[in-house]
Amino acid sequence: MKRRLSEWEPREPDTPPGYLPRYAAQIASAARGAILPKEEG
């Protein structure tokens, strides 16, 4: 187990950078349909 742990490297995240903070800041409640408004621009 120690050998496997010492050789382990975390993988790159699947989500683009900045997506999760935007999602967390802008997601609507489940009562409103849990929608994520489109970005303007």
mmCIF file as Biopython writes it, N, C-alpha, C and O atoms, coordinates in Angstrom:
data_model
#
loop_
_atom_site.group_PDB
_atom_site.id
_atom_site.type_symbol
_atom_site.label_atom_id
_atom_site.label_alt_id
_atom_site.label_comp_id
_atom_site.label_asym_id
_atom_site.label_entity_id
_atom_site.label_seq_id
_atom_site.pdbx_PDB_ins_code
_atom_site.Cartn_x
_atom_site.Cartn_y
_atom_site.Cartn_z
_atom_site.occupancy
_atom_site.B_iso_or_equiv
_atom_site.auth_seq_id
_atom_site.auth_asym_id
_atom_site.pdbx_PDB_model_num
ATOM 1   N N  . MET A ? 1  ? 0.821   -1.191 0.000   1.0 0.0 1  A 1 
ATOM 2   C CA . MET A ? 1  ? 0.000   0.000  0.000   1.0 0.0 1  A 1 
ATOM 3   C C  . MET A ? 1  ? 0.869   1.260  0.000   1.0 0.0 1  A 1 
ATOM 4   O O  . MET A ? 1  ? 0.573   2.224  -0.706  1.0 0.0 1  A 1 
ATOM 5   N N  . LYS A ? 2  ? 1.931   1.245  0.789   1.0 0.0 2  A 1 
ATOM 6   C CA . LYS A ? 2  ? 2.817   2.409  0.849   1.0 0.0 2  A 1 
ATOM 7   C C  . LYS A ? 2  ? 3.459   2.681  -0.510  1.0 0.0 2  A 1 
ATOM 8   O O  . LYS A ? 2  ? 3.590   3.835  -0.918  1.0 0.0 2  A 1 
ATOM 9   N N  . ARG A ? 3  ? 3.856   1.621  -1.208  1.0 0.0 3  A 1 
ATOM 10  C CA . ARG A ? 3  ? 4.473   1.790  -2.522  1.0 0.0 3  A 1 
ATOM 11  C C  . ARG A ? 3  ? 3.475   2.393  -3.504  1.0 0.0 3  A 1 
ATOM 12  O O  . ARG A ? 3  ? 3.806   3.316  -4.247  1.0 0.0 3  A 1 
ATOM 13  N N  . ARG A ? 4  ? 2.261   1.872  -3.503  1.0 0.0 4  A 1 
ATOM 14  C CA . ARG A ? 4  ? 1.235   2.392  -4.411  1.0 0.0 4  A 1 
ATOM 15  C C  . ARG A ? 4  ? 0.930   3.851  -4.113  1.0 0.0 4  A 1 
ATOM 16  O O  . ARG A ? 4  ? 0.780   4.659  -5.030  1.0 0.0 4  A 1 
ATOM 17  N N  . LEU A ? 5  ? 0.838   4.187  -2.841  1.0 0.0 5  A 1 
ATOM 18  C CA . LEU A ? 5  ? 0.558   5.559  -2.457  1.0 0.0 5  A 1 
ATOM 19  C C  . LEU A ? 5  ? 1.698   6.490  -2.870  1.0 0.0 5  A 1 
ATOM 20  O O  . LEU A ? 5  ? 1.447   7.613  -3.306  1.0 0.0 5  A 1 
ATOM 21  N N  . SER A ? 6  ? 2.927   6.043  -2.740  1.0 0.0 6  A 1 
ATOM 22  C CA . SER A ? 6  ? 4.065   6.881  -3.102  1.0 0.0 6  A 1 
ATOM 23  C C  . SER A ? 6  ? 4.164   7.091  -4.620  1.0 0.0 6  A 1 
ATOM 24  O O  . SER A ? 6  ? 4.733   8.087  -5.068  1.0 0.0 6  A 1 
ATOM 25  N N  . GLU A ? 7  ? 3.613   6.161  -5.413  1.0 0.0 7  A 1 
ATOM 26  C CA . GLU A ? 7  ? 3.661   6.275  -6.873  1.0 0.0 7  A 1 
ATOM 27  C C  . GLU A ? 7  ? 2.444   6.989  -7.452  1.0 0.0 7  A 1 
ATOM 28  O O  . GLU A ? 7  ? 2.425   7.312  -8.640  1.0 0.0 7  A 1 
ATOM 29  N N  . TRP A ? 8  ? 1.439   7.235  -6.633  1.0 0.0 8  A 1 
ATOM 30  C CA . TRP A ? 8  ? 0.194   7.834  -7.106  1.0 0.0 8  A 1 
ATOM 31  C C  . TRP A ? 8  ? 0.381   9.294  -7.469  1.0 0.0 8  A 1 
ATOM 32  O O  . TRP A ? 8  ? 1.030   10.043 -6.739  1.0 0.0 8  A 1 
ATOM 33  N N  . GLU A ? 9  ? -0.191  9.703  -8.604  1.0 0.0 9  A 1 
ATOM 34  C CA . GLU A ? 9  ? -0.207  11.110 -9.008  1.0 0.0 9  A 1 
ATOM 35  C C  . GLU A ? 9  ? -1.643  11.489 -9.327  1.0 0.0 9  A 1 
ATOM 36  O O  . GLU A ? 9  ? -2.336  10.750 -10.026 1.0 0.0 9  A 1 
ATOM 37  N N  . PRO A ? 10 ? -2.101  12.633 -8.825  1.0 0.0 10 A 1 
ATOM 38  C CA . PRO A ? 10 ? -3.480  13.040 -9.121  1.0 0.0 10 A 1 
ATOM 39  C C  . PRO A ? 10 ? -3.629  13.361 -10.604 1.0 0.0 10 A 1 
ATOM 40  O O  . PRO A ? 10 ? -2.697  13.854 -11.240 1.0 0.0 10 A 1 
ATOM 41  N N  . ARG A ? 11 ? -4.812  13.077 -11.146 1.0 0.0 11 A 1 
ATOM 42  C CA . ARG A ? 11 ? -5.052  13.360 -12.559 1.0 0.0 11 A 1 
ATOM 43  C C  . ARG A ? 11 ? -5.583  14.774 -12.751 1.0 0.0 11 A 1 
ATOM 44  O O  . ARG A ? 11 ? -6.042  15.415 -11.805 1.0 0.0 11 A 1 
ATOM 45  N N  . GLU A ? 12 ? -5.513  15.243 -13.974 1.0 0.0 12 A 1 
ATOM 46  C CA . GLU A ? 12 ? -6.035  16.566 -14.297 1.0 0.0 12 A 1 
ATOM 47  C C  . GLU A ? 12 ? -7.557  16.558 -14.175 1.0 0.0 12 A 1 
ATOM 48  O O  . GLU A ? 12 ? -8.185  15.556 -14.516 1.0 0.0 12 A 1 
ATOM 49  N N  . PRO A ? 13 ? -8.169  17.648 -13.698 1.0 0.0 13 A 1 
ATOM 50  C CA . PRO A ? 13 ? -9.628  17.694 -13.600 1.0 0.0 13 A 1 
ATOM 51  C C  . PRO A ? 13 ? -10.269 17.691 -14.991 1.0 0.0 13 A 1 
ATOM 52  O O  . PRO A ? 13 ? -9.689  18.189 -15.956 1.0 0.0 13 A 1 
ATOM 53  N N  . ASP A ? 14 ? -11.477 17.119 -15.077 1.0 0.0 14 A 1 
ATOM 54  C CA . ASP A ? 14 ? -12.200 17.042 -16.348 1.0 0.0 14 A 1 
ATOM 55  C C  . ASP A ? 14 ? -12.913 18.344 -16.702 1.0 0.0 14 A 1 
ATOM 56  O O  . ASP A ? 14 ? -13.237 18.581 -17.866 1.0 0.0 14 A 1 
ATOM 57  N N  . THR A ? 15 ? -13.155 19.178 -15.708 1.0 0.0 15 A 1 
ATOM 58  C CA . THR A ? 15 ? -13.884 20.418 -15.962 1.0 0.0 15 A 1 
ATOM 59  C C  . THR A ? 15 ? -12.931 21.544 -16.327 1.0 0.0 15 A 1 
ATOM 60  O O  . THR A ? 15 ? -11.822 21.614 -15.797 1.0 0.0 15 A 1 
ATOM 61  N N  . PRO A ? 16 ? -13.354 22.428 -17.231 1.0 0.0 16 A 1 
ATOM 62  C CA . PRO A ? 16 ? -12.494 23.559 -17.585 1.0 0.0 16 A 1 
ATOM 63  C C  . PRO A ? 16 ? -12.276 24.476 -16.384 1.0 0.0 16 A 1 
ATOM 64  O O  . PRO A ? 16 ? -13.148 24.574 -15.520 1.0 0.0 16 A 1 
ATOM 65  N N  . PRO A ? 17 ? -11.127 25.148 -16.316 1.0 0.0 17 A 1 
ATOM 66  C CA . PRO A ? 17 ? -10.870 26.049 -15.186 1.0 0.0 17 A 1 
ATOM 67  C C  . PRO A ? 17 ? -11.914 27.168 -15.129 1.0 0.0 17 A 1 
ATOM 68  O O  . PRO A ? 17 ? -12.294 27.733 -16.155 1.0 0.0 17 A 1 
ATOM 69  N N  . GLY A ? 18 ? -12.354 27.467 -13.948 1.0 0.0 18 A 1 
ATOM 70  C CA . GLY A ? 18 ? -13.305 28.556 -13.763 1.0 0.0 18 A 1 
ATOM 71  C C  . GLY A ? 18 ? -14.759 28.136 -13.830 1.0 0.0 18 A 1 
ATOM 72  O O  . GLY A ? 18 ? -15.631 28.911 -13.436 1.0 0.0 18 A 1 
ATOM 73  N N  . TYR A ? 19 ? -15.054 26.942 -14.314 1.0 0.0 19 A 1 
ATOM 74  C CA . TYR A ? 19 ? -16.445 26.524 -14.456 1.0 0.0 19 A 1 
ATOM 75  C C  . TYR A ? 19 ? -17.104 26.278 -13.106 1.0 0.0 19 A 1 
ATOM 76  O O  . TYR A ? 19 ? -18.212 26.756 -12.862 1.0 0.0 19 A 1 
ATOM 77  N N  . LEU A ? 20 ? -16.433 25.537 -12.225 1.0 0.0 20 A 1 
ATOM 78  C CA . LEU A ? 20 ? -17.053 25.212 -10.940 1.0 0.0 20 A 1 
ATOM 79  C C  . LEU A ? 20 ? -17.302 26.441 -10.068 1.0 0.0 20 A 1 
ATOM 80  O O  . LEU A ? 20 ? -18.370 26.527 -9.462  1.0 0.0 20 A 1 
ATOM 81  N N  . PRO A ? 21 ? -16.365 27.405 -9.971  1.0 0.0 21 A 1 
ATOM 82  C CA . PRO A ? 21 ? -16.681 28.614 -9.201  1.0 0.0 21 A 1 
ATOM 83  C C  . PRO A ? 21 ? -17.874 29.384 -9.797  1.0 0.0 21 A 1 
ATOM 84  O O  . PRO A ? 21 ? -18.703 29.913 -9.057  1.0 0.0 21 A 1 
ATOM 85  N N  . ARG A ? 22 ? -17.956 29.445 -11.126 1.0 0.0 22 A 1 
ATOM 86  C CA . ARG A ? 22 ? -19.089 30.123 -11.772 1.0 0.0 22 A 1 
ATOM 87  C C  . ARG A ? 22 ? -20.381 29.386 -11.449 1.0 0.0 22 A 1 
ATOM 88  O O  . ARG A ? 22 ? -21.390 30.008 -11.119 1.0 0.0 22 A 1 
ATOM 89  N N  . TYR A ? 23 ? -20.350 28.074 -11.543 1.0 0.0 23 A 1 
ATOM 90  C CA . TYR A ? 23 ? -21.525 27.258 -11.240 1.0 0.0 23 A 1 
ATOM 91  C C  . TYR A ? 23 ? -21.981 27.490 -9.806  1.0 0.0 23 A 1 
ATOM 92  O O  . TYR A ? 23 ? -23.166 27.714 -9.557  1.0 0.0 23 A 1 
ATOM 93  N N  . ALA A ? 24 ? -21.051 27.437 -8.869  1.0 0.0 24 A 1 
ATOM 94  C CA . ALA A ? 24 ? -21.388 27.597 -7.457  1.0 0.0 24 A 1 
ATOM 95  C C  . ALA A ? 24 ? -21.963 28.986 -7.166  1.0 0.0 24 A 1 
ATOM 96  O O  . ALA A ? 24 ? -22.847 29.129 -6.322  1.0 0.0 24 A 1 
ATOM 97  N N  . ALA A ? 25 ? -21.467 29.996 -7.857  1.0 0.0 25 A 1 
ATOM 98  C CA . ALA A ? 25 ? -21.916 31.363 -7.601  1.0 0.0 25 A 1 
ATOM 99  C C  . ALA A ? 25 ? -23.270 31.666 -8.249  1.0 0.0 25 A 1 
ATOM 100 O O  . ALA A ? 25 ? -24.022 32.497 -7.739  1.0 0.0 25 A 1 
ATOM 101 N N  . GLN A ? 26 ? -23.592 30.999 -9.374  1.0 0.0 26 A 1 
ATOM 102 C CA . GLN A ? 26 ? -24.765 31.404 -10.141 1.0 0.0 26 A 1 
ATOM 103 C C  . GLN A ? 26 ? -25.895 30.395 -10.223 1.0 0.0 26 A 1 
ATOM 104 O O  . GLN A ? 26 ? -26.959 30.723 -10.748 1.0 0.0 26 A 1 
ATOM 105 N N  . ILE A ? 27 ? -25.708 29.186 -9.728  1.0 0.0 27 A 1 
ATOM 106 C CA . ILE A ? 27 ? -26.754 28.177 -9.862  1.0 0.0 27 A 1 
ATOM 107 C C  . ILE A ? 27 ? -27.994 28.596 -9.089  1.0 0.0 27 A 1 
ATOM 108 O O  . ILE A ? 27 ? -27.901 29.096 -7.968  1.0 0.0 27 A 1 
ATOM 109 N N  . ALA A ? 28 ? -29.146 28.390 -9.691  1.0 0.0 28 A 1 
ATOM 110 C CA . ALA A ? 28 ? -30.409 28.719 -9.037  1.0 0.0 28 A 1 
ATOM 111 C C  . ALA A ? 28 ? -30.822 27.566 -8.128  1.0 0.0 28 A 1 
ATOM 112 O O  . ALA A ? 28 ? -30.302 26.457 -8.247  1.0 0.0 28 A 1 
ATOM 113 N N  . SER A ? 29 ? -31.738 27.827 -7.241  1.0 0.0 29 A 1 
ATOM 114 C CA . SER A ? 29 ? -32.200 26.784 -6.323  1.0 0.0 29 A 1 
ATOM 115 C C  . SER A ? 29 ? -33.012 25.731 -7.074  1.0 0.0 29 A 1 
ATOM 116 O O  . SER A ? 29 ? -33.451 25.958 -8.201  1.0 0.0 29 A 1 
ATOM 117 N N  . ALA A ? 30 ? -33.200 24.603 -6.448  1.0 0.0 30 A 1 
ATOM 118 C CA . ALA A ? 30 ? -33.989 23.532 -7.048  1.0 0.0 30 A 1 
ATOM 119 C C  . ALA A ? 30 ? -35.435 23.981 -7.255  1.0 0.0 30 A 1 
ATOM 120 O O  . ALA A ? 30 ? -36.089 23.535 -8.198  1.0 0.0 30 A 1 
ATOM 121 N N  . ALA A ? 31 ? -35.934 24.850 -6.393  1.0 0.0 31 A 1 
ATOM 122 C CA . ALA A ? 31 ? -37.302 25.359 -6.534  1.0 0.0 31 A 1 
ATOM 123 C C  . ALA A ? 31 ? -37.467 26.176 -7.814  1.0 0.0 31 A 1 
ATOM 124 O O  . ALA A ? 31 ? -38.574 26.294 -8.340  1.0 0.0 31 A 1 
ATOM 125 N N  . ARG A ? 32 ? -36.367 26.739 -8.314  1.0 0.0 32 A 1 
ATOM 126 C CA . ARG A ? 32 ? -36.415 27.535 -9.549  1.0 0.0 32 A 1 
ATOM 127 C C  . ARG A ? 32 ? -35.935 26.725 -10.751 1.0 0.0 32 A 1 
ATOM 128 O O  . ARG A ? 32 ? -35.799 27.271 -11.846 1.0 0.0 32 A 1 
ATOM 129 N N  . GLY A ? 33 ? -35.681 25.449 -10.564 1.0 0.0 33 A 1 
ATOM 130 C CA . GLY A ? 33 ? -35.273 24.592 -11.670 1.0 0.0 33 A 1 
ATOM 131 C C  . GLY A ? 33 ? -33.785 24.331 -11.731 1.0 0.0 33 A 1 
ATOM 132 O O  . GLY A ? 33 ? -33.325 23.667 -12.660 1.0 0.0 33 A 1 
ATOM 133 N N  . ALA A ? 34 ? -33.013 24.827 -10.777 1.0 0.0 34 A 1 
ATOM 134 C CA . ALA A ? 34 ? -31.571 24.628 -10.700 1.0 0.0 34 A 1 
ATOM 135 C C  . ALA A ? 34 ? -30.885 24.951 -12.033 1.0 0.0 34 A 1 
ATOM 136 O O  . ALA A ? 34 ? -30.055 24.179 -12.515 1.0 0.0 34 A 1 
ATOM 137 N N  . ILE A ? 35 ? -31.234 26.081 -12.612 1.0 0.0 35 A 1 
ATOM 138 C CA . ILE A ? 35 ? -30.675 26.463 -13.900 1.0 0.0 35 A 1 
ATOM 139 C C  . ILE A ? 35 ? -29.414 27.305 -13.725 1.0 0.0 35 A 1 
ATOM 140 O O  . ILE A ? 35 ? -29.221 27.956 -12.698 1.0 0.0 35 A 1 
ATOM 141 N N  . LEU A ? 36 ? -28.579 27.280 -14.724 1.0 0.0 36 A 1 
ATOM 142 C CA . LEU A ? 36 ? -27.382 28.105 -14.763 1.0 0.0 36 A 1 
ATOM 143 C C  . LEU A ? 36 ? -27.556 29.100 -15.905 1.0 0.0 36 A 1 
ATOM 144 O O  . LEU A ? 36 ? -27.563 28.689 -17.066 1.0 0.0 36 A 1 
ATOM 145 N N  . PRO A ? 37 ? -27.699 30.406 -15.616 1.0 0.0 37 A 1 
ATOM 146 C CA . PRO A ? 37 ? -27.918 31.384 -16.668 1.0 0.0 37 A 1 
ATOM 147 C C  . PRO A ? 37 ? -26.775 31.390 -17.681 1.0 0.0 37 A 1 
ATOM 148 O O  . PRO A ? 37 ? -25.621 31.146 -17.331 1.0 0.0 37 A 1 
ATOM 149 N N  . LYS A ? 38 ? -27.108 31.672 -18.935 1.0 0.0 38 A 1 
ATOM 150 C CA . LYS A ? 38 ? -26.093 31.754 -19.981 1.0 0.0 38 A 1 
ATOM 151 C C  . LYS A ? 38 ? -25.194 32.966 -19.752 1.0 0.0 38 A 1 
ATOM 152 O O  . LYS A ? 38 ? -25.633 34.002 -19.254 1.0 0.0 38 A 1 
ATOM 153 N N  . GLU A ? 39 ? -23.932 32.810 -20.125 1.0 0.0 39 A 1 
ATOM 154 C CA . GLU A ? 39 ? -22.992 33.940 -20.047 1.0 0.0 39 A 1 
ATOM 155 C C  . GLU A ? 39 ? -23.320 34.917 -21.150 1.0 0.0 39 A 1 
ATOM 156 O O  . GLU A ? 39 ? -23.653 34.510 -22.263 1.0 0.0 39 A 1 
ATOM 157 N N  . GLU A ? 40 ? -23.233 36.187 -20.858 1.0 0.0 40 A 1 
ATOM 158 C CA . GLU A ? 40 ? -23.410 37.201 -21.868 1.0 0.0 40 A 1 
ATOM 159 C C  . GLU A ? 40 ? -22.061 37.559 -22.448 1.0 0.0 40 A 1 
ATOM 160 O O  . GLU A ? 40 ? -21.057 37.625 -21.738 1.0 0.0 40 A 1 
ATOM 161 N N  . GLY A ? 41 ? -22.050 37.792 -23.761 1.0 0.0 41 A 1 
ATOM 162 C CA . GLY A ? 41 ? -20.792 38.221 -24.340 1.0 0.0 41 A 1 
ATOM 163 C C  . GLY A ? 41 ? -20.413 37.497 -25.503 1.0 0.0 41 A 1 
ATOM 164 O O  . GLY A ? 41 ? -19.364 37.769 -26.086 1.0 0.0 41 A 1 
#
